[in-house]
């Protein structure tokens, strides 16, 4: 880290004030590029302080210098930059932003897409539509959100169609578009996709950015718990561990433990117990995390230790039925051989296979069990697997 950046991010006004002044008034593009490059290494409160320091130096005489900073995108400084540009916006600036939205690099386009959420120039619409499907997630999200501000429904309707696709990548794309669009009425559509998609954990992990997870759990009851369960399964793999703060995982699990326990919440808590035991027992998961994240993960693990596993397991057995969203997870935690055997006659062939595997794990699988299972199997691959067990 350069001396200038240390001063800009430091606590002493005698150090940061002249550097902030120089960055805006020169402008010091190299310093801003370094600042953006250190994005992942600076605490949020430091980045917020830097934004305030830079914003304080912006005025009508120098705001156009911000245009030169657009080559380096950071979500941490986007609001201050766009806020100042919008504050002094005129026709010439809007023409410049239109040109950058069409011909700039991806970082410039990302800022510009945000700009047009405030300055609703219809000439930006076609360019926003072109960038809505960008592989750059920041650019795509800004373009989609701005299109929603314009009331443009074409991309929303296309996303709903994507959710219903047989292609899991299309489904995930549709979910991301709807989350960026920001219309909470699409939440139910996304939840329905979670219930059937092979990328369930990925899609579920997008939902809290559309509606707070605690609200999803409360509003959608069983479906909300299923979303929570998928998010927990994906922690550390699909979503970063620091997301436990954004998703309010501790608070939600605490409310489940202290509330009226159901068979479905029991499955979620058992899944969470296993997940957080794994996270805290394996150094590779926590090695690169911040101190705060490590402490939060351990606190959640300690919270879950207060829930009695035997009681939860007995309660979770009530989800051992073909129609339950939680049946596959419930099979992971059961010791109830008779209930597992009842699933061998299910029309869901994947569930039949999972039930056979569970009986094998419990040491209670018989030749009769395999015969019963095979009576309901038409898939040759599943037949071969069962016969080999």
N, C-alpha and C positions, 0 to 999 in steps of 0.2 A: 504494500500500500504506500503510495507516494506521500510526501510530507503535506502536500496541498489537501489530499483527501483526508488525511488524519485531522488536519485543522478544520476542514468543512464539517466533518462528522463529530468533532470534539465538543467539549462543554464550555470552552472559554470564548466569550464574545469577541475578544481582541484577536482571536485566531480565526474564527469562522466568518465573521462579518466581512472582512476584506476579500476573503476567498469567494464567498457567495456573491459579493458585488462584482468581482472580476468574472466569475463564471457566466453571469447574465449579461454583463455590459461588453465583454470582449467580443463575442462570447468564447469561453474556454471549452471548446468542443472535446478536446482530448480528456480533460478532467471529467466532463459529463460522461464520456464513454467509459472511463475507469469506474466512475460511480455506479453506472448501470452494470458493469462487469462484476462488481462486488455485491450485487443484489442478494445472493443467497448467503452472504456472510455477515450481513448487517441486521441487527434486530429491528423489528418493525418500528419501535419508538424512535430509533435513530433515523430511519428513513423518513418518518413523519416530521421530525425536527428539521431535516435537510430540506424537505419540501416547503416548510414554512419560511425557512431562511431564504430560499431562492425566490419564492413568491413575493416576499417582502421587497425584493429588489426590482420587481417588474413594474413597468409603468408605460404610459402611452408613447414615450419616446424610445423605448428599447424593446417592446414586446415582439417585434418582428425578428429579433435575434433568436427567439425560441424556435423559429422555423429550422435553423441550422442544427438544432438539437434533435430533431425528429428522426434522424438517421439511426438513433439508438433508443430502442423501445424498452420501457419499464412500466409495469402496471403500478408501481409505487409512486411514480412521478407523473403519470398520465393525467390525473385529475388537476394537478396544479398547472401543468402546461396547457391543457385544453381549456381549463377555466379562464386563464389569462388571455388566450387567443379569442375565446368567445366574448370576453369582456370588451375587447377592443375591435371586434370583427367589423369589417366593411366589405364592400363588393370586391375590391382588389384582393383582400386576404382570402375570401371565399373562392375566387378564381384560382388562386395559388393552391389552395387545398384541393380543389377539384383536379388540378393538373397532377398533384402528388398522388391523389387517390388512383389516378389512371396510370401514371408513369413512374411513381416513386418506388423505393424498395419496400419490402414487406413491413418494416418498422414504420416507415412514413405512412404507408397505407393504413396501418393499424391506428395510429393517432388520428388520421383524417376521418376514418370511419366513425370514431368517437365524436369528432368535431361536428359531423353532420347529424348527430342525434340532438344537437342544440340548434344548429343552423340548418333548417329543413329545406335545403335547395333541391327541388325535384330533379335537377340535372345530375344529382349524385345517385339517383335510384338504380340505374342500370349498372353503374360501377359497383355499388354495394351488393347487388345480386351476384355479380361476377365473383366477388370476394367472399361471399357467404360460404362457399364450399372450399375455401382455401385449406391446405394442410396445416397452415400456421394457426394454431388454436386461438391465439389472441386476436388475430385479424378476423378469423371466422366469427368468433363470439361478438366482437364489436360491430361487424357488418350486420349480423343477424339482429342484434339488439336494436341497432339504429333502424333497420327495416321495420321492426315492431313499432318503433316510435312513429314511423310514417304511416302505420296502419296497414302495411303490406302483408296480405294473408297468403299469398301464393306459396311462399317458402314454408309457412306454417302447415298448410294443407299437404305439401310434399313430404314434410317430416312425419306427419301422421301416417301417410302411406308407407313410408320407410319402416315405421314401427311394425307394420303388418307383413313385412317382407319375410321370406324364408331364409334370407341371407343375414347371418348374425352381425356382420359388419355394417350392413345397411340399417339394421335395427339400432345398433349403437349410435350410428351417425344421426338417425332420426331423433334419438333421445337427447343427444348433445345439442342439436339444433333447437329443440323445444325448450330445453333448459336455458339456452342463450336468449331465446325469444322472450322468455319471462312471463308467459301466460299460465298462471297456476291452474287454470281449467284443464290443462293438458296432463296434469299430474296423474289422473286416473288412467289415462291411455298408457302412460309410461309404466305405471304399476302393473297393468295387464301384460305388458311386454316382459317385465321382470319375471312374471309367473310362468312364462313359457319359454323364454329365451335361453340359449346355451351360454350366452354372455350375461347371465343374470347379475353376477356380482359387479360387473362393469357398469351395467345400466343402472342398477340400484345406487351405486356410488355417485352417480350424477344427480340423483333426485334432491339431495339436501341443498343443492345450489338453486333449486327452484322453489322449494318449500322447506322450512326447517324440519329436521328429522323428528324432533319431539312432536311437532304438529302433525307430521305424517303418521306417527305411531298412534297419536290420540284420535285423529280424524278417520283413519282407515282401518282401525282395529286389527283384525286378523291379517289383512293385507299389509298394514303398516308394520306389524311385527315381522312379517316375512321379508319386507324390504330391509328392516333393521338386521335381521339374521344374515341376509346376503352381504350387507355392508360389513358386518363383523367378520364374516368368512374371508372377505377380500382385503382386510387390513394388513398392511405390510407387503402386499403383493399387487393388488389392483390400486389401492389408494395408500398414500403415505401415512405413517403412524402419527404424524402431527395433526392429521385430520380428526383425531379423537377430540380435539378442542373445538373445531368448527362444528362437528357433528354432535357435540355435547354427550358423548358416549357415557361418561361417568354418571351424569345426572339421570339419563334415561335408564340405565341399568339399576341405579339406586331406587328409582321409582318402581321398577318391576319387582325388585326384591322386597320392598316395603309395602307394595300394593297387594291387591287381591290376585293371588297366584292362579294361573290357568295352565292347562297342559301345553298350550302354545308358548306362553312366556317361559315355561320350564325348559322347553327345547331351546329357546333363544339363550337362556342363561347357561345351560349346559354347553352349548356351542361357544359361548363367550368364555366360559371357564377354561375350556380346552385351548382356545385361541390365545388367551392372555397368559396361560401357563407356558405355551410354546414361545411366545414373544419374550417372556422374562427368563426363560431357561436357555435361550439360544442367543449368544452374544452377537451373532451376525445381524440380527434384526435391529438391535439398539445401538450398535457401535457408532454409527454416524449421526445419531439423533442428538438434539440439544438436551441440556440438563432438564429443562422443563418438561420436554416430551418423555424422557426416561422416567421422571418422577410420576407423571400422570399415568403412564402405562403400569407402573408398579402399584400405584394407588388403586387403579381399576382392578388389578389382579387381587389385591388385598380385600377390596370390597366384595369381589366374587367369592373369595374364600369363606365369607360369612354365610353363603347359601349352601344348605346341606345337599350334597350330591345325591345321596340315596333317595331323599324325598323328591328331589327334582326328577330323578330317573323313573320313579314309580308313577309320578304325575305325567311325565312325557310319554309313557306307554299308551296313554289314551289317544295319541296321535298316530298310532300304528293302524291306520286304515287307509285304503287306497285313495280316498277322496281328499285326504289331508295334504295341504301344501307342505307340511313339515315332516311327512312320513319318512323321507330319505334321511333327514337328520336324526329323527327319532330312532331309526334303526342303528345308528352309530352308538347310541347310549343304552340300549335295552339289554336285559338279561332274560326277557320273557319269551321263552321258546314257543309256548302255545300261540301267543298273539302273532309271532313272526310266521308261524306255519299257516295261519289264516290268510296271509298275504300271497301264498304260493298259488292261489287260484285267481289272482288278480288278472285283469285284462291288460294291464300295463306290463309289458314284457321286461322292460328295464327294472321295474320294481320287483318282479319275480326273481330276476337274476340277483339283485341286491339282497333279497330275502334269503336266497340260497347261500350267498356269501356270508351273511350274518349268522346263519345256523352253523356254517362251517367254523366261523370264528368262535362261536359259543361251544363248539365241540358236541353239538346235538344233531348234526345233519345225518339223516338216514337214507337208505336206498329208496324207501317209499317217498320221502320228501322230494328226491330228485325226479322220481316218476311223476309225482303230482305236478311238479313244476313244468316238466317237459310236455305234459298234456296241453298246456296253455301257450306253448312257444311255437311260433312259425318262423321266426328269424333264425336262419342257419348259423350265424355267428354266435348268437346267444346260446343256441342248442349245443354247439361245440364247446363253449366255455363251461356250461353246466355239466356236461358229460365228463369234462376233464377235471372238475373239482372233486 
